[in-house]
């Protein structure tokens, strides 16, 4: 081969391997880049926050945090692939900025908010994401557009908890929600009690089962798949008695677990839940548990047995099961086969529950009140928006009397932004569970971040059970309209493509000559 030909071959090979070489060095840098950053609690939800993440190679663990993106505070942890650092001594009900890394490579700036001490909590409950990646990612994105303090998950994240790659995919699909709020969960049967579950998450105490408090609620997380691994409920039952005795003064007590006690499904009729009914239900009744939330059956169902409400929130991605009327049991109130999530707003004297399909349509709702008064609730399901400026967003505002008495008078409401009133409207007299819907078209004329506040009963005419649900804040990120691709850019793309074709032709020709 002549020198000229050798030079041509080397040049062509260099053109093709150069991008691969660059990619190699980029991948090497990625080995220590923080991945799968997420939040949870191991101790007091109002003064601590646990931050977990993963790297592909072992490296040190550092969290920098503070009240703004200059941070100012730092906490270090153990080196490894899985990183867990608990921040302590935080102020309640306070927003913090943070980033994680090893001192040289850092995540992007993120934020979290600590819990409040006792007055209010808003949280998601859902489970069974399994392997329908498009559906579970869509469910997570839809929930991320709704404000909540945290989420509880009833298990069955993936098809096999023994497969690390499935966990990587799950964290990617749920990133929109994990970037927003702390995430508390229980084991399902598909986790297979894998060490990967315990490596990925950090929870209180034993982690297999545990409890925590947020606002006026005591939460209990149970592992109801113990028999799958040849175990018994004995140890868990002893712990459960002691835990509920110690927290019996809480206004609301909520249990979440994977296998349900009651369900309108073939599994129930085959006796698959008999052990839950025999071993756990009597304890729930003894300590006046308010709600028991589970999954395992892939549909939505609400049931009532001996004054305890049981909810199956069984699919944010797992294959749906039919809610077949043939299997309906007497305890069932409503059942539907649909992807969904649930939202609970809880105050010391009120528990307000709503279940939504993933298109935000209302699936089910109920309210427990401890006072005999009326109560107006203003609701906009999706309250986080993004789009281009000058776009119009139609906001559906729903006002409902979720109290115990009818309201006989009209009340005033307002829509405000940046301390200026955009519009006022009247809420008519509403009987118990009656709703009024109002639409507002929201548009902004410049790019930027905007918020809008909706207030009802602004003159405080009604003596309500609680006033916290009379206001809701909406957020809108307005983006620049993208510029059209220029003639020059198009020309560069055409020339680049033509050069690639020419190089390919030269290679084929040289191969024949050689």
N, C-alpha and C positions, 0 to 999 in steps of 0.2 A: 504494500500500500504506500502511495506517495505521501510525502510530508504534507502536501496541500490537503489531500484527502483525510489524513489523520487529524489535522487541525480542524477540518470541518466537522468530523465525527465528535471530537472532544467538545467543540463549541455547542453542538446540538445536545449532547448528553448533559452538559453543564446547565443548559437552559431548562432541561426537564428535572434535573435532580436538585437545583437550587431551592425551589419552593419546598421540596421534601426536607431539605436540610434545615431551612428556617422553621418548618413545622416541628422537626425533632427537638430543636432548642426550646420552642414554645411549649411543647408537651412537658419537657423537663421542668420548666418553670411552673407548670400547672400542678406538678406533683405535690407541692406544698401550699397551693392556693386553697383557702378555706372553701369547703363545699357543704351543702345541706345544713346551713345555719338555721337553728330553730330554738324556740323558747319553751320552758316548762318551769314547774316549781318543785322543789324538794322540801321546802319549809314554809314559813309564813308568807302568804301571797301578797301581803301589803308592804313588806319591807325587804323582800329578797326577789331575785330572779336568777334562774339557771339558764345558761347559754351553752348549747351543744353544737358541735360541727365535726367535720371529718376532713382528713387530708389523705392523699394517695401514698405519701411517704411519711415516716415518723418525723415529727418536728415539735417544737415547743408550743405552749398554749398561753396566749395573752389576750385579755380583753381590756380595751381602753373605753371608758365611759364617762358621761357627765351630762349636764343639763343642756349642752349645745354641742355642735360638731367640733369644738376645740377640745372636748373631753376633759382632761385634767386629772382623772383618776384612772388607776390601772390595777388589774388583778391578774396573777399568774397561776398556772396550774401545771399538771404533769405533762411530760412529753408523750407522744404516741400518735396513732392513727385516728383514734376517737378522742375528742377533746370535750371536757365538761368543766365549766367554771361557774360556781355559784357566787353571785354578788349579794352582799349582805349590808345591813345598815342603811337601806334606801328609805326615802320618804314615801309615805303612802299616797296613792292617787296622783302620782307624778310621772311625767314623761321624761325619759332619758334617751340620749343618743349613745350609740356604741359601735365599735368595730372589733373584729377578731382577727388574729393572725399570729405570727411568730416573731414580730419585731421588725421584720423587713418586708414581708408579703402580707397584705391586709385585705380583708373583705371591704365591700363598699360601706358607707355610713348607713346605719339602720337605727331603728328606735323601738322602744317598748314603753309600756305604762304599767306601773305597779298597781296592785289592787286597792280598793277602798276598804275601810275598816269594818263597816257594818250596815251601810244604808241601801246599797243597790248592786245588782249584778245583771249583766246581759251576756248570754253565752249561747253557742251553737251546740247541738247534740246530733251526731250522725255516726254511721259505721258502714262496714262492708264495701270497701272500694275495690278490692280484688284485682281483676285483670283487664277490664274494659277501659283502656287508658284514655281514650278520647272522652268518654262519659265522666270518668272520675276527674280529669283535668278541667272539664267544663264545670262540673259541680263545684270544684275548689275556686275557680275564677268567679263564679256567681256569688259564692259566699263571701269572697274577698271584697265585694262591692257593697256589703252590708256591715254596719258597725257592730262589733261585739267585743267584750273584754277578753274572752278566751274561748276555747272549744274543748268538748269532751268527745271521745271517739270510742265506739263499742266493739272494736276489734275486727279482724280479717282485713288487714291492710292489703295483703298480696296473696297470690295463690299458694306460695310456699315460703314460709319465713326462713327456710334454710338456704335460700338462694340470694346471695348478696346483690346480684345484678337486678333482681326484682325490687329490692329495697331502694337501689339507686334510682330506678325508674319512678318508684312511688314518690320519693322526695322531689324529683323533678316535676312530676305532674301536680303535686300539692304545693309547690313553692309559692304560688300567689297567696295562699292562705297562711302558710307557715311564716311568710315575711311579715305578717300583720300582728299575730296574737300568739300567746302561749297555748300549748297543745297538750292535753292530758288524755291518756288512753288506758285501755285494758287489753288483755290477751284474748284473741279469738282462737278457734281450732286451727285455722290455717297458719298462724304464727308458729305452731308446733313447739311452743315454749323455747324457741331458738335463742341462743346466745346473741344473735344479731339484733334481736328485739331489745335486749338489755343493753347492748353496746350503743344502739342508736338513740335510746331515750333515757332520761334521768328523772325519776319520780321519787316520792317520799319512801322512807323506810325500806321494806322488803322489796318493793317495786312490783312484785307479782300481784299483790293486793295492798291497798293503802287507803288513806283518807286525807282530805285537805278541806280547809274552810275558805270561803270567799264571801265577803259581805255577810248577809244574814243566813247563808246556806252552809250546811255540812254535807260534803260529798264523800261517798264511799265507793271505791273502785274494787270490784270483785273478780276473781278468776274462776269462771264457771266451767272451764274445760279441763279441770284437774283430772276427772276420771279418764280422759283420753290418754293419759300418761301413767295410768295405774295408780294414781293417788287418791286420797280421800279429802273430804271437806273438813275433817276434824280440827286441824290447826287453824284453818280459816274461820271456822265457826266460833272457836274460843276467842280469837282476836276480835271478831265482829261484835260479840256481846260486850267485851270490854270497851271497844271503841264507841259504840252507840250509848252505853251507860255514861261515858265521859262527856258526850256531846248531846245529851238528851234535852238540853235547854235551848237548842237552836230552833229558830222559828220554822225552818224548812230543812228537811233531810231528804237527800236524793241519792239513790243507788244507781250506778251504771255497771253493766256487765254484758257478756256476749250472748250466752244462751238464755232465752227468756223463760219465765215461769208459765206463761199462758200465750197461746198463739193459735190463730185459725189456720193451721197447716197440718199436712199429713204427719209431720214429726210429733206434734202434740198428741194426735190420736194414736200414734204408735207407742206412746209412753216415754218418749225421749226426754221429756222435761219433768218426769215424776220425781226425780231426786231433788230438783230445785224446789218443787212444791212441798216436799216432805221436810227438807233440811233448812231451807232459807226463808220461805214464805212465812212460817210462824214467827221468825225473828223480825221480819219486816212489819208484821202486824203488832208484835209486842212493843216495838219502839215507834210506832206510828210514822213509818216512812211515808213521805208525801208522794213521790213518783219513783218508779223503777223503770230505767231506760235500758233497752237491750237491742240486739241485732239478730244475726244468724239467719232469720227468715227474711228473704229479700223483698220486702214490701213495707208499706207503712200500715200500722195498726195501733189503735188506742183501745184499751180494755180497762174495766174496773172490776175488782174483786175485793170484797170486804173493806170498802172505802179507800182502797189504795189504787191509784192510777198506774197502769202499766202501758208503756209506749214501746213499740218496735219501730226503730228508725233504721231500717235495714237495707238501704242501698244508696250509695253515692258512686256507683260504678260496677258493683257486682251484678251478674246476670239476674234479671228480675224473675220472681216467682209469681204465678197467678194467685190473685186473691180470690180463690174459688169459693163461691157461696156454699158449696157442698160441705166445706170444712169449717164454716163459721161456728164459733162456740158462743154460749150464752153471755159470756163476759164481754164480748166484742161490741164496741160502740161504732167504730168506723174502720174500714180497711180498703186500701187501694194499692194496686201494683204500679208504682211510678218512682222515678228518681226524685229525691226530696232531701230537705234538711229541716231541722227544727230550731226555733229561736225561743229562748225563755228570758223574760224580763221579770226580775224578782226584787221586791221591796219587803221591808219587815212585815207589812200587813197585806201584801198582795203578790200572787204568782200569776203571771200572764204568759200563756203558752200558745205558740203558733207554729204550724207546720206548713212549709211552702214547697211546691214543685220547683224544679230548677228554672222554670220560666218566670218565677216569682208569683205565680197565681196561688191563692190561698187554698190549702188542702184541708186544714182543720184548725180549730182554736178553742180554748177554754180558759177560764180564769177562776182562781180561788181567792176569795176576799175574806179578811178577818174582821171587817167593819161593815156595818149596814149603812152605806152611803153611796151616792152616785160617783162615777169616775170617768172622765173623758181621757181617751188615749189618742194621740195623733200618730199616724203611721205612714211612712214612705219606705217601702221595703228596701229598694236599692237607694242608698244615700251617698254613694261615691260614683262620680261620673268623669269621663274624659272624652275629649273630642276636639275638633277644630273650632276656633273662635268664629262667631257668627252662625254656628249651628244652633238649632233650637232643640232643647230637650223638653219633652212633655213630662211633667212631674204629676203623678197621681197621688193626691193627698187623701187619706182615709181617716175619718174621725169616728170613733166608736165609744159608746157608753158601756164600759166593762164593769161598772159598779153594780150595786145591789138595789138601787132605787132609780125610778124614772127621772128624767130632767124635763122640767116644764117650761123653761125659758130659753130664749135665743141668747147665744154668747158671741162675743167678738173675737176674731182671730186676725193675725197679721203675718205677712211674709216680709222679712227684713234682710238687708245685705249691707255690710259696712255701716251699720247704725242708721241707715236710711230705710224708710218703709217703701217697699216695692208695690205692695197691694194689701188691701184689707178685705176680709170676707166674713160673713156671718155663718155660724154653726147653728142649725135649727134645733129645737127641742128634740131630744132623743130618748126613747124608752130603753130599758135594759137590753143590751146586745144589738141595738139598732145602730146602723152606720150611716154616715154622710160622706160622699166622695166629691172632691173638688179638684179640678185640673188647673195647672199653671204652666205656661210656656217660658222656660228659662233660656236666655241667650245672653252672651257677653260679646263685646265689640273688640276686645284686645286679648292677645295671649296672656296667660298668667294663671295663678291659683286663686280661686274664688270660693266663698262659702255663703250660704243662705240659711236663715233660721226661720222656722215656722213655729209660731206661738198660738195656742188656743186658750180661750177663757182669760184673755189678757187683762180683764178688769177684776179678776178673782171673784166672780159672782157666785160660783158653785163651791160649796164645802165638800171637797173630794176626799177619797181614801188616801190618795197621794198626788202630789203636784209634779213629780219628776217626769211623768210621761206626757206633760202638756207642751213639751218643746222638743223639737228635733232639728239637728243641724245637717245640712247637705253640703257636699264638697264637689267642686268642678275644676278639673285641670284643663284649661283651654290651650290648645297647641297651635303653632304656626301652620298655615296651609303650605304644604310642600311645593317647592317650585318645580315647574316642568323641566324635564331633562333638556339641556341645551343642544343645539345643533353640533357643537364641538364635541360634546360627550358622546353623542351618537356616532360621529365620525370616527372617534378614537376606538369605540367598540367594534365598528366595522373593519377598520384597518387591522386591529389586533386579531380578529377572527380570520382575516385573509392571510396574515402572517403565519398563523397556526396551520392553515391549510397548506401553505407553501412549504413550511418546514416538514410537515408530514409527507408531502410529495417527494422532497429531496431525500428523506430517509428511505422511502420505499425504493427510489432509484438507486441509491448507493448500495442497498442490500442486494439488488440484482447484479450490480457491477462487481461486488465483493464475492 
